[in-house]
Amino acid sequence: MSEQYELEGAVRESFGKGAARKLRAAGQTPAVVYGHGTDPVHVSVNTHALGLIVRHANALIDLSVDGKKHLVLVKDVQKDPVRQIIEHVDLVVVRRGEKVEVEVPVHVTGESFSGTNALQELTALRLSVPATSIPDSLETSVEGFEEGTQVLAGQIELPKGAELLDDPEQLVVHIVVPRATVTEENEEGAAEEAASEEEAAE
């Protein structure tokens, strides 16, 4: 399950691009906290600490602002497309026991049958899960699977309390023989057939 992190925030009084640049120069990142019918709260948080947290998908944070605690989920991270610096982050308020909609990465494990490859069509699945029990990832094994085998979204094991929101018939992984291998086998087969015909003619 996703780890819970702690983060300190300070209410922002200044807004706009100039104010945001000053914050980032001081090692702070602008953020907004919203959800559950409350007015949005504009805050700033430590850039380094935030950067470590957002490396993890669906990070759950105990955010402390002026002595008040907020349980929040990282909803959206805006980055500079060139420098990859975090420019802004959206934090949505959640409550213990409630369910939230999240995208959870799917990791493929194991080795499919010799000579085949496992092609992953979906890298994440949308789930409804308890806010405090969001899985870090989902796993599906393709150990020994032969060509043509498919793994559908509905076949992937989910943690207790989780509900799949995507179409259960969606293709997640399928096992194929690389095209180059198929071509080589066809060429070998054609060569053997030609050799057999020559021998018969002689």
N, CA and C atoms as a LAMMPS dump frame, in Angstrom:
ITEM: TIMESTEP
0
ITEM: NUMBER OF ATOMS
606
ITEM: BOX BOUNDS ff ff ff
-5.0000000000000000e+02 5.0000000000000000e+02
-5.0000000000000000e+02 5.0000000000000000e+02
-5.0000000000000000e+02 5.0000000000000000e+02
ITEM: ATOMS id mol type element x y z
1 1 1 N 0.828 -1.187 0
2 1 2 C 0 0 0
3 1 3 C 0.878 1.257 0
4 2 1 N 0.317 2.338 -0.54
5 2 2 C 1.057 3.595 -0.595
6 2 3 C 1.419 4.067 0.805
7 3 1 N 2.648 4.55 0.932
8 3 2 C 3.099 5.082 2.207
9 3 3 C 2.475 6.461 2.439
10 4 1 N 2.296 6.815 3.7
11 4 2 C 1.752 8.132 4.032
12 4 3 C 2.905 9.059 4.386
13 5 1 N 2.923 10.244 3.806
14 5 2 C 4.024 11.174 3.991
15 5 3 C 3.567 12.396 4.797
16 6 1 N 4.534 13.114 5.344
17 6 2 C 4.234 14.346 6.072
18 6 3 C 4.891 15.514 5.361
19 7 1 N 4.164 16.637 5.322
20 7 2 C 4.657 17.809 4.617
21 7 3 C 4.147 19.065 5.315
22 8 1 N 5.02 20.067 5.413
23 8 2 C 4.635 21.351 5.999
24 8 3 C 4.286 22.326 4.882
25 9 1 N 3.249 23.109 5.098
26 9 2 C 2.854 24.116 4.117
27 9 3 C 2.614 25.451 4.789
28 10 1 N 2.716 26.523 4.003
29 10 2 C 2.445 27.873 4.507
30 10 3 C 1.445 28.538 3.572
31 11 1 N 0.488 29.27 4.134
32 11 2 C -0.525 29.943 3.319
33 11 3 C 0.154 31.01 2.461
34 12 1 N -0.242 31.065 1.186
35 12 2 C 0.299 32.068 0.26
36 12 3 C -0.59 33.3 0.251
37 13 1 N 0.059 34.442 0.272
38 13 2 C -0.674 35.717 0.198
39 13 3 C -0.501 36.382 -1.163
40 14 1 N 0.573 36.038 -1.871
41 14 2 C 0.86 36.653 -3.17
42 14 3 C 0.624 35.637 -4.284
43 15 1 N 0.112 36.135 -5.421
44 15 2 C -0.204 35.252 -6.535
45 15 3 C 0.375 35.817 -7.835
46 16 1 N 0.245 35.049 -8.9
47 16 2 C 0.763 35.482 -10.188
48 16 3 C 2.111 34.859 -10.501
49 17 1 N 2.549 35.041 -11.756
50 17 2 C 3.79 34.415 -12.215
51 17 3 C 5.012 34.94 -11.46
52 18 1 N 5.021 36.25 -11.197
53 18 2 C 6.166 36.832 -10.496
54 18 3 C 6.319 36.272 -9.1
55 19 1 N 5.19 36.169 -8.385
56 19 2 C 5.219 35.622 -7.027
57 19 3 C 5.638 34.155 -7.042
58 20 1 N 5.157 33.42 -8.056
59 20 2 C 5.507 31.995 -8.164
60 20 3 C 7.001 31.827 -8.419
61 21 1 N 7.576 32.701 -9.257
62 21 2 C 9.015 32.625 -9.539
63 21 3 C 9.832 32.88 -8.272
64 22 1 N 9.401 33.851 -7.484
65 22 2 C 10.104 34.157 -6.23
66 22 3 C 10.053 32.964 -5.273
67 23 1 N 8.886 32.325 -5.216
68 23 2 C 8.735 31.149 -4.347
69 23 3 C 9.697 30.047 -4.774
70 24 1 N 9.704 29.768 -6.084
71 24 2 C 10.554 28.679 -6.58
72 24 3 C 12.033 28.999 -6.365
73 25 1 N 12.387 30.273 -6.496
74 25 2 C 13.785 30.674 -6.255
75 25 3 C 14.164 30.473 -4.791
76 26 1 N 13.157 30.511 -3.914
77 26 2 C 13.404 30.326 -2.476
78 26 3 C 13.239 28.869 -2.049
79 27 1 N 13.122 27.967 -3.032
80 27 2 C 13.015 26.546 -2.705
81 27 3 C 11.615 26.112 -2.29
82 28 1 N 10.616 26.892 -2.708
83 28 2 C 9.223 26.57 -2.383
84 28 3 C 8.423 26.369 -3.682
85 29 1 N 7.398 25.548 -3.598
86 29 2 C 6.538 25.296 -4.752
87 29 3 C 5.105 25.699 -4.43
88 30 1 N 4.442 26.46 -5.329
89 30 2 C 3.045 26.818 -5.121
90 30 3 C 2.148 25.573 -5.2
91 31 1 N 1.12 25.545 -4.363
92 31 2 C 0.174 24.427 -4.366
93 31 3 C -1.197 24.943 -3.985
94 32 1 N -2.226 24.185 -4.359
95 32 2 C -3.587 24.522 -3.942
96 32 3 C -4.206 23.279 -3.32
97 33 1 N -4.898 23.482 -2.211
98 33 2 C -5.569 22.398 -1.485
99 33 3 C -7.075 22.615 -1.622
100 34 1 N -7.789 21.588 -2.087
101 34 2 C -9.231 21.742 -2.277
102 34 3 C -9.931 20.404 -2.083
103 35 1 N -11.266 20.469 -2.024
104 35 2 C -12.05 19.236 -1.902
105 35 3 C -13.007 19.262 -0.74
106 36 1 N -14.023 18.39 -0.809
107 36 2 C -15.051 18.256 0.23
108 36 3 C -15.784 19.568 0.509
109 37 1 N -16.001 20.339 -0.542
110 37 2 C -16.817 21.534 -0.419
111 37 3 C -16.148 22.696 0.282
112 38 1 N -14.861 22.545 0.594
113 38 2 C -14.151 23.638 1.284
114 38 3 C -13.583 24.608 0.254
115 39 1 N -13.383 25.847 0.661
116 39 2 C -12.757 26.825 -0.222
117 39 3 C -11.303 26.424 -0.473
118 40 1 N -10.825 26.606 -1.699
119 40 2 C -9.43 26.273 -1.988
120 40 3 C -8.476 27.071 -1.101
121 41 1 N -7.428 26.398 -0.638
122 41 2 C -6.403 27.05 0.179
123 41 3 C -5.11 27.06 -0.633
124 42 1 N -4.573 28.245 -0.876
125 42 2 C -3.334 28.375 -1.646
126 42 3 C -2.152 28.365 -0.684
127 43 1 N -1.261 27.42 -0.902
128 43 2 C -0.131 27.25 0.012
129 43 3 C 1.166 27.136 -0.77
130 44 1 N 2.263 27.156 -0.041
131 44 2 C 3.574 26.835 -0.614
132 44 3 C 4.186 25.726 0.223
133 45 1 N 4.915 24.829 -0.439
134 45 2 C 5.542 23.7 0.25
135 45 3 C 6.993 23.583 -0.198
136 46 1 N 7.795 22.931 0.618
137 46 2 C 9.209 22.752 0.319
138 46 3 C 9.389 21.936 -0.96
139 47 1 N 10.115 22.502 -1.913
140 47 2 C 10.267 21.877 -3.233
141 47 3 C 10.969 20.523 -3.153
142 48 1 N 12.043 20.444 -2.378
143 48 2 C 12.806 19.193 -2.291
144 48 3 C 11.958 18.078 -1.681
145 49 1 N 11.285 18.39 -0.57
146 49 2 C 10.44 17.378 0.087
147 49 3 C 9.31 16.945 -0.832
148 50 1 N 8.708 17.904 -1.539
149 50 2 C 7.626 17.576 -2.471
150 50 3 C 8.126 16.689 -3.602
151 51 1 N 9.312 17.015 -4.121
152 51 2 C 9.88 16.229 -5.22
153 51 3 C 10.079 14.766 -4.854
154 52 1 N 10.494 14.514 -3.618
155 52 2 C 10.679 13.129 -3.164
156 52 3 C 9.339 12.402 -3.065
157 53 1 N 8.295 13.138 -2.657
158 53 2 C 6.978 12.532 -2.471
159 53 3 C 6.318 12.188 -3.803
160 54 1 N 6.366 13.118 -4.77
161 54 2 C 5.624 12.902 -6.024
162 54 3 C 6.276 11.854 -6.923
163 55 1 N 7.434 11.35 -6.528
164 55 2 C 8.001 10.212 -7.272
165 55 3 C 7.115 8.977 -7.136
166 56 1 N 6.312 8.967 -6.091
167 56 2 C 5.449 7.819 -5.81
168 56 3 C 4.038 8.103 -6.33
169 57 1 N 3.484 7.153 -7.057
170 57 2 C 2.137 7.331 -7.605
171 57 3 C 1.108 7.415 -6.481
172 58 1 N 0.152 8.324 -6.647
173 58 2 C -0.97 8.453 -5.698
174 58 3 C -0.499 8.657 -4.253
175 59 1 N 0.495 9.535 -4.091
176 59 2 C 1.052 9.77 -2.757
177 59 3 C 0.015 10.414 -1.828
178 60 1 N -0.114 9.843 -0.633
179 60 2 C -1.029 10.354 0.39
180 60 3 C -0.212 11.144 1.407
181 61 1 N -0.652 12.376 1.699
182 61 2 C 0.155 13.285 2.515
183 61 3 C -0.637 13.822 3.703
184 62 1 N 0.014 13.831 4.858
185 62 2 C -0.486 14.575 6.019
186 62 3 C 0.111 15.974 5.907
187 63 1 N -0.695 16.92 5.427
188 63 2 C -0.212 18.278 5.208
189 63 3 C -0.582 19.159 6.389
190 64 1 N 0.422 19.789 6.967
191 64 2 C 0.2 20.675 8.111
192 64 3 C 0.338 22.13 7.655
193 65 1 N -0.754 22.91 7.813
194 65 2 C -0.752 24.319 7.426
195 65 3 C -1.233 25.152 8.613
196 66 1 N -0.364 25.995 9.137
197 66 2 C -0.701 26.827 10.297
198 66 3 C -1.274 26.003 11.453
199 67 1 N -0.673 24.846 11.676
200 67 2 C -1.1 24.001 12.791
201 67 3 C -2.302 23.124 12.494
202 68 1 N -2.895 23.278 11.315
203 68 2 C -4.063 22.465 10.952
204 68 3 C -3.653 21.357 10.004
205 69 1 N -4.119 20.146 10.292
206 69 2 C -3.758 18.987 9.474
207 69 3 C -4.792 18.753 8.373
208 70 1 N -4.295 18.445 7.179
209 70 2 C -5.138 18.067 6.053
210 70 3 C -4.613 16.737 5.501
211 71 1 N -5.499 15.76 5.33
212 71 2 C -5.105 14.528 4.658
213 71 3 C -5.39 14.743 3.171
214 72 1 N -4.327 14.761 2.361
215 72 2 C -4.487 15.116 0.95
216 72 3 C -3.83 14.077 0.042
217 73 1 N -4.332 14.048 -1.18
218 73 2 C -3.818 13.152 -2.214
219 73 3 C -3.274 14.025 -3.339
220 74 1 N -2.09 13.679 -3.846
221 74 2 C -1.527 14.43 -4.979
222 74 3 C -2.398 14.144 -6.201
223 75 1 N -3.028 15.192 -6.717
224 75 2 C -3.971 15.016 -7.825
225 75 3 C -3.355 15.382 -9.166
226 76 1 N -2.57 16.457 -9.18
227 76 2 C -2.004 16.897 -10.456
228 76 3 C -0.675 17.6 -10.194
229 77 1 N 0.32 17.257 -10.999
230 77 2 C 1.646 17.88 -10.879
231 77 3 C 1.981 18.542 -12.209
232 78 1 N 2.207 19.847 -12.17
233 78 2 C 2.577 20.58 -13.383
234 78 3 C 4.075 20.826 -13.368
235 79 1 N 4.73 20.383 -14.458
236 79 2 C 6.192 20.528 -14.536
237 79 3 C 6.589 21.354 -15.748
238 80 1 N 7.729 22.022 -15.627
239 80 2 C 8.315 22.688 -16.777
240 80 3 C 8.71 21.605 -17.782
241 81 1 N 8.205 21.67 -19.03
242 81 2 C 8.452 20.588 -19.99
243 81 3 C 9.922 20.382 -20.344
244 82 1 N 10.733 21.418 -20.19
245 82 2 C 12.154 21.314 -20.547
246 82 3 C 12.999 20.939 -19.333
247 83 1 N 12.864 21.726 -18.266
248 83 2 C 13.718 21.513 -17.09
249 83 3 C 13.144 20.494 -16.107
250 84 1 N 11.885 20.11 -16.308
251 84 2 C 11.217 19.129 -15.442
252 84 3 C 11.145 19.592 -13.986
253 85 1 N 11.142 20.907 -13.77
254 85 2 C 10.979 21.469 -12.431
255 85 3 C 9.488 21.529 -12.11
256 86 1 N 9.116 21.13 -10.893
257 86 2 C 7.713 21.2 -10.49
258 86 3 C 7.311 22.665 -10.352
259 87 1 N 6.298 23.072 -11.121
260 87 2 C 5.856 24.462 -11.093
261 87 3 C 4.643 24.662 -10.193
262 88 1 N 3.823 23.629 -10.077
263 88 2 C 2.598 23.759 -9.275
264 88 3 C 2.059 22.363 -9.003
265 89 1 N 1.363 22.207 -7.887
266 89 2 C 0.768 20.903 -7.572
267 89 3 C -0.629 21.105 -6.986
268 90 1 N -1.551 20.239 -7.4
269 90 2 C -2.912 20.232 -6.85
270 90 3 C -3.006 19.122 -5.808
271 91 1 N -3.532 19.466 -4.639
272 91 2 C -3.695 18.504 -3.55
273 91 3 C -5.171 18.435 -3.191
274 92 1 N -5.77 17.26 -3.301
275 92 2 C -7.189 17.123 -3.011
276 92 3 C -7.39 16.517 -1.624
277 93 1 N -8.279 17.123 -0.856
278 93 2 C -8.561 16.662 0.513
279 93 3 C -9.335 15.351 0.458
280 94 1 N -8.917 14.378 1.257
281 94 2 C -9.63 13.1 1.359
282 94 3 C -9.899 12.817 2.84
283 95 1 N -10.801 11.903 3.076
284 95 2 C -11.116 11.53 4.452
285 95 3 C -10.898 10.033 4.629
286 96 1 N -10.448 9.674 5.804
287 96 2 C -10.202 8.259 6.094
288 96 3 C -11.509 7.481 5.934
289 97 1 N -11.413 6.353 5.245
290 97 2 C -12.596 5.522 5.057
291 97 3 C -13.314 5.772 3.744
292 98 1 N -13.126 6.954 3.155
293 98 2 C -13.8 7.216 1.883
294 98 3 C -13.022 6.567 0.74
295 99 1 N -13.717 6.364 -0.388
296 99 2 C -13.071 5.806 -1.567
297 99 3 C -12.711 6.923 -2.534
298 100 1 N -11.592 6.738 -3.214
299 100 2 C -11.136 7.709 -4.203
300 100 3 C -10.85 6.986 -5.513
301 101 1 N -10.912 7.743 -6.614
302 101 2 C -10.585 7.18 -7.922
303 101 3 C -9.137 7.506 -8.244
304 102 1 N -8.363 6.473 -8.556
305 102 2 C -6.939 6.659 -8.851
306 102 3 C -6.531 5.762 -10.016
307 103 1 N -5.407 6.126 -10.638
308 103 2 C -4.797 5.259 -11.646
309 103 3 C -3.605 4.569 -10.99
310 104 1 N -3.595 3.244 -11.053
311 104 2 C -2.534 2.471 -10.405
312 104 3 C -1.699 1.765 -11.473
313 105 1 N -0.368 1.916 -11.439
314 105 2 C 0.489 1.279 -12.445
315 105 3 C 0.369 -0.246 -12.415
316 106 1 N 0.47 -0.853 -13.606
317 106 2 C 0.461 -2.312 -13.733
318 106 3 C 1.867 -2.77 -14.095
319 107 1 N 2.431 -3.689 -13.293
320 107 2 C 3.756 -4.234 -13.56
321 107 3 C 3.622 -5.689 -14.023
322 108 1 N 4.285 -6.01 -15.105
323 108 2 C 4.273 -7.375 -15.643
324 108 3 C 5.489 -8.114 -15.11
325 109 1 N 5.271 -9.289 -14.53
326 109 2 C 6.369 -10.088 -13.979
327 109 3 C 6.45 -11.428 -14.694
328 110 1 N 7.586 -12.107 -14.525
329 110 2 C 7.76 -13.43 -15.102
330 110 3 C 8.22 -13.377 -16.55
331 111 1 N 8.56 -14.552 -17.081
332 111 2 C 9.023 -14.689 -18.467
333 111 3 C 8.04 -15.552 -19.241
334 112 1 N 7.572 -15.033 -20.38
335 112 2 C 6.677 -15.835 -21.217
336 112 3 C 7.476 -16.942 -21.905
337 113 1 N 6.777 -17.848 -22.581
338 113 2 C 7.395 -19.019 -23.222
339 113 3 C 8.539 -18.597 -24.14
340 114 1 N 9.559 -19.435 -24.208
341 114 2 C 10.747 -19.144 -25.006
342 114 3 C 10.382 -18.736 -26.432
343 115 1 N 10.977 -17.641 -26.897
344 115 2 C 10.728 -17.179 -28.264
345 115 3 C 9.563 -16.211 -28.385
346 116 1 N 8.893 -15.913 -27.269
347 116 2 C 7.761 -14.986 -27.308
348 116 3 C 8.07 -13.72 -26.509
349 117 1 N 7.281 -12.699 -26.767
350 117 2 C 7.393 -11.448 -26.02
351 117 3 C 6.048 -11.106 -25.399
352 118 1 N 6.083 -10.456 -24.235
353 118 2 C 4.856 -9.965 -23.597
354 118 3 C 4.707 -8.486 -23.938
355 119 1 N 3.678 -8.148 -24.709
356 119 2 C 3.425 -6.758 -25.079
357 119 3 C 2.39 -6.166 -24.136
358 120 1 N 2.756 -5.082 -23.469
359 120 2 C 1.853 -4.452 -22.508
360 120 3 C 1.1 -3.318 -23.186
361 121 1 N -0.218 -3.454 -23.262
362 121 2 C -1.059 -2.464 -23.917
363 121 3 C -1.55 -1.389 -22.948
364 122 1 N -1.734 -1.75 -21.686
365 122 2 C -2.171 -0.794 -20.667
366 122 3 C -1.136 -0.752 -19.554
367 123 1 N -0.685 0.436 -19.199
368 123 2 C 0.33 0.552 -18.148
369 123 3 C -0.27 0.883 -16.79
370 124 1 N -1.582 1.208 -16.748
371 124 2 C -2.239 1.537 -15.482
372 124 3 C -3.725 1.222 -15.584
373 125 1 N -4.344 0.963 -14.441
374 125 2 C -5.784 0.719 -14.374
375 125 3 C -6.42 1.71 -13.415
376 126 1 N -7.636 2.134 -13.752
377 126 2 C -8.381 3.042 -12.876
378 126 3 C -9.14 2.219 -11.837
379 127 1 N -8.93 2.567 -10.579
380 127 2 C -9.573 1.848 -9.486
381 127 3 C -10.305 2.82 -8.569
382 128 1 N -11.31 2.292 -7.881
383 128 2 C -11.917 2.984 -6.746
384 128 3 C -11.449 2.23 -5.514
385 129 1 N -10.715 2.929 -4.639
386 129 2 C -10.107 2.263 -3.475
387 129 3 C -10.217 3.164 -2.245
388 130 1 N -10.169 2.562 -1.044
389 130 2 C -10.126 3.395 0.164
390 130 3 C -8.923 4.333 0.115
391 131 1 N -9.131 5.591 0.508
392 131 2 C -8.081 6.615 0.391
393 131 3 C -6.803 6.234 1.117
394 132 1 N -6.93 5.49 2.206
395 132 2 C -5.739 5.147 2.986
396 132 3 C -5.176 3.776 2.622
397 133 1 N -5.717 3.169 1.549
398 133 2 C -5.237 1.832 1.153
399 133 3 C -4.985 1.77 -0.344
400 134 1 N -4.379 2.813 -0.88
401 134 2 C -4.102 2.844 -2.317
402 134 3 C -2.865 1.991 -2.605
403 135 1 N -2.988 0.992 -3.482
404 135 2 C -1.808 0.155 -3.767
405 135 3 C -0.771 0.925 -4.571
406 136 1 N 0.51 0.614 -4.341
407 136 2 C 1.586 1.236 -5.117
408 136 3 C 1.509 0.796 -6.571
409 137 1 N 1.14 -0.471 -6.773
410 137 2 C 1.074 -1.012 -8.133
411 137 3 C 0.255 -2.295 -8.114
412 138 1 N -0.074 -2.76 -9.307
413 138 2 C -0.731 -4.057 -9.488
414 138 3 C 0.235 -4.945 -10.264
415 139 1 N 0.204 -6.236 -10.01
416 139 2 C 1.115 -7.145 -10.706
417 139 3 C 0.335 -8.22 -11.445
418 140 1 N 0.851 -8.589 -12.604
419 140 2 C 0.305 -9.733 -13.325
420 140 3 C 1.477 -10.534 -13.878
421 141 1 N 1.454 -11.837 -13.666
422 141 2 C 2.554 -12.697 -14.104
423 141 3 C 2.236 -13.319 -15.466
424 142 1 N 3.256 -13.362 -16.328
425 142 2 C 3.099 -14.027 -17.636
426 142 3 C 4.02 -15.237 -17.715
427 143 1 N 4.433 -15.748 -16.573
428 143 2 C 5.387 -16.854 -16.521
429 143 3 C 4.884 -18.049 -17.339
430 144 1 N 5.668 -18.412 -18.386
431 144 2 C 5.355 -19.582 -19.2
432 144 3 C 4.214 -19.411 -20.183
433 145 1 N 3.638 -18.231 -20.282
434 145 2 C 2.504 -18.02 -21.194
435 145 3 C 2.955 -18.203 -22.638
436 146 1 N 2.108 -18.844 -23.451
437 146 2 C 2.436 -19.114 -24.846
438 146 3 C 1.817 -18.078 -25.776
439 147 1 N 2.244 -18.111 -27.033
440 147 2 C 1.763 -17.154 -28.037
441 147 3 C 0.229 -17.143 -28.088
442 148 1 N -0.327 -15.936 -28.149
443 148 2 C -1.777 -15.789 -28.245
444 148 3 C -2.473 -15.601 -26.907
445 149 1 N -1.768 -15.873 -25.81
446 149 2 C -2.373 -15.7 -24.484
447 149 3 C -2.61 -14.217 -24.213
448 150 1 N -3.768 -13.901 -23.646
449 150 2 C -4.11 -12.514 -23.319
450 150 3 C -4.409 -12.384 -21.831
451 151 1 N -4.07 -11.235 -21.285
452 151 2 C -4.437 -10.89 -19.913
453 151 3 C -5.342 -9.668 -19.997
454 152 1 N -6.586 -9.813 -19.526
455 152 2 C -7.55 -8.724 -19.563
456 152 3 C -7.6 -8.012 -18.215
457 153 1 N -8.108 -6.791 -18.232
458 153 2 C -8.153 -5.987 -17.004
459 153 3 C -8.88 -6.718 -15.877
460 154 1 N -9.976 -7.406 -16.227
461 154 2 C -10.777 -8.092 -15.225
462 154 3 C -10.097 -9.309 -14.624
463 155 1 N -8.978 -9.751 -15.225
464 155 2 C -8.271 -10.929 -14.72
465 155 3 C -7.176 -10.57 -13.725
466 156 1 N -6.877 -9.282 -13.582
467 156 2 C -5.804 -8.873 -12.68
468 156 3 C -6.323 -8.8 -11.25
469 157 1 N -5.596 -9.421 -10.358
470 157 2 C -6.01 -9.468 -8.948
471 157 3 C -5.903 -8.082 -8.317
472 158 1 N -6.983 -7.676 -7.648
473 158 2 C -7.024 -6.368 -6.995
474 158 3 C -6.942 -6.546 -5.485
475 159 1 N -6.422 -5.54 -4.786
476 159 2 C -6.382 -5.626 -3.326
477 159 3 C -7.787 -5.564 -2.741
478 160 1 N -7.932 -6.019 -1.522
479 160 2 C -9.22 -6.017 -0.838
480 160 3 C -9.797 -4.599 -0.777
481 161 1 N -11.069 -4.482 -1.129
482 161 2 C -11.735 -3.185 -1.06
483 161 3 C -11.627 -2.362 -2.324
484 162 1 N -10.837 -2.839 -3.306
485 162 2 C -10.652 -2.094 -4.556
486 162 3 C -11.672 -2.547 -5.599
487 163 1 N -12.094 -1.603 -6.418
488 163 2 C -13.062 -1.889 -7.485
489 163 3 C -12.496 -1.378 -8.805
490 164 1 N -12.566 -2.215 -9.841
491 164 2 C -12.063 -1.839 -11.16
492 164 3 C -13.052 -0.897 -11.84
493 165 1 N -12.555 0.248 -12.328
494 165 2 C -13.414 1.21 -13.017
495 165 3 C -13.284 1.1 -14.534
496 166 1 N -12.191 0.524 -15
497 166 2 C -12.011 0.32 -16.439
498 166 3 C -12.829 -0.874 -16.915
499 167 1 N -13.013 -0.968 -18.231
500 167 2 C -13.713 -2.1 -18.84
501 167 3 C -12.926 -3.385 -18.534
502 168 1 N -13.555 -4.373 -17.898
503 168 2 C -12.82 -5.606 -17.564
504 168 3 C -12.339 -6.373 -18.795
505 169 1 N -12.905 -6.054 -19.983
506 169 2 C -12.493 -6.74 -21.213
507 169 3 C -11.317 -6.045 -21.898
508 170 1 N -10.85 -4.933 -21.341
509 170 2 C -9.716 -4.242 -21.949
510 170 3 C -8.468 -5.111 -21.901
511 171 1 N -7.724 -5.098 -23.004
512 171 2 C -6.494 -5.884 -23.102
513 171 3 C -5.359 -5.174 -22.369
514 172 1 N -4.73 -5.901 -21.457
515 172 2 C -3.597 -5.34 -20.7
516 172 3 C -2.278 -5.87 -21.264
517 173 1 N -2.188 -7.181 -21.437
518 173 2 C -0.961 -7.808 -21.952
519 173 3 C -1.35 -8.912 -22.931
520 174 1 N -0.593 -9.05 -24.006
521 174 2 C -0.763 -10.236 -24.844
522 174 3 C 0.604 -10.754 -25.278
523 175 1 N 0.64 -12.065 -25.51
524 175 2 C 1.899 -12.753 -25.811
525 175 3 C 1.997 -12.955 -27.321
526 176 1 N 3.11 -12.511 -27.889
527 176 2 C 3.306 -12.611 -29.34
528 176 3 C 4.688 -13.179 -29.633
529 177 1 N 4.824 -13.669 -30.867
530 177 2 C 6.141 -14.056 -31.375
531 177 3 C 6.638 -12.873 -32.189
532 178 1 N 7.84 -12.363 -31.921
533 178 2 C 8.356 -11.216 -32.674
534 178 3 C 8.299 -11.458 -34.177
535 179 1 N 7.946 -10.431 -34.929
536 179 2 C 7.763 -10.564 -36.375
537 179 3 C 9.012 -11.09 -37.061
538 180 1 N 10.184 -10.648 -36.621
539 180 2 C 11.445 -11.097 -37.228
540 180 3 C 11.582 -12.606 -37.098
541 181 1 N 11.189 -13.12 -35.938
542 181 2 C 11.287 -14.568 -35.706
543 181 3 C 10.353 -15.321 -36.645
544 182 1 N 9.132 -14.803 -36.806
545 182 2 C 8.16 -15.441 -37.697
546 182 3 C 8.679 -15.454 -39.123
547 183 1 N 9.269 -14.318 -39.571
548 183 2 C 9.804 -14.208 -40.929
549 183 3 C 10.937 -15.204 -41.135
550 184 1 N 11.828 -15.306 -40.156
551 184 2 C 12.952 -16.237 -40.259
552 184 3 C 12.456 -17.671 -40.37
553 185 1 N 11.44 -18.004 -39.547
554 185 2 C 10.902 -19.366 -39.582
555 185 3 C 10.268 -19.66 -40.94
556 186 1 N 9.561 -18.654 -41.497
557 186 2 C 8.937 -18.843 -42.803
558 186 3 C 9.984 -19.04 -43.888
559 187 1 N 11.087 -18.251 -43.795
560 187 2 C 12.166 -18.377 -44.787
561 187 3 C 12.842 -19.732 -44.682
562 188 1 N 13.062 -20.193 -43.44
563 188 2 C 13.678 -21.506 -43.237
564 188 3 C 12.782 -22.598 -43.798
565 189 1 N 11.471 -22.433 -43.537
566 189 2 C 10.516 -23.43 -44.034
567 189 3 C 10.504 -23.467 -45.549
568 190 1 N 10.558 -22.288 -46.177
569 190 2 C 10.545 -22.207 -47.641
570 190 3 C 11.814 -22.829 -48.21
571 191 1 N 12.959 -22.594 -47.547
572 191 2 C 14.236 -23.14 -48.012
573 191 3 C 14.227 -24.665 -47.908
574 192 1 N 13.696 -25.186 -46.802
575 192 2 C 13.631 -26.639 -46.633
576 192 3 C 12.717 -27.259 -47.677
577 193 1 N 11.613 -26.561 -47.971
578 193 2 C 10.669 -27.09 -48.966
579 193 3 C 11.302 -27.102 -50.346
580 194 1 N 12.048 -26.036 -50.67
581 194 2 C 12.72 -25.96 -51.968
582 194 3 C 13.759 -27.072 -52.093
583 195 1 N 14.493 -27.301 -50.999
584 195 2 C 15.522 -28.347 -51.014
585 195 3 C 14.884 -29.718 -51.213
586 196 1 N 13.749 -29.94 -50.596
587 196 2 C 13.046 -31.215 -50.727
588 196 3 C 12.584 -31.424 -52.168
589 197 1 N 12.088 -30.338 -52.778
590 197 2 C 11.616 -30.436 -54.177
591 197 3 C 12.779 -30.747 -55.115
592 198 1 N 13.951 -30.121 -54.846
593 198 2 C 15.131 -30.383 -55.671
594 198 3 C 15.556 -31.834 -55.559
595 199 1 N 15.537 -32.346 -54.334
596 199 2 C 15.926 -33.745 -54.128
597 199 3 C 14.964 -34.677 -54.854
598 200 1 N 13.701 -34.342 -54.822
599 200 2 C 12.692 -35.174 -55.491
600 200 3 C 12.884 -35.159 -56.994
601 201 1 N 13.273 -33.97 -57.502
602 201 2 C 13.465 -33.839 -58.967
603 201 3 C 14.656 -34.647 -59.43
604 202 1 N 15.677 -34.742 -58.565
605 202 2 C 16.884 -35.506 -58.929
606 202 3 C 16.574 -37.002 -58.927
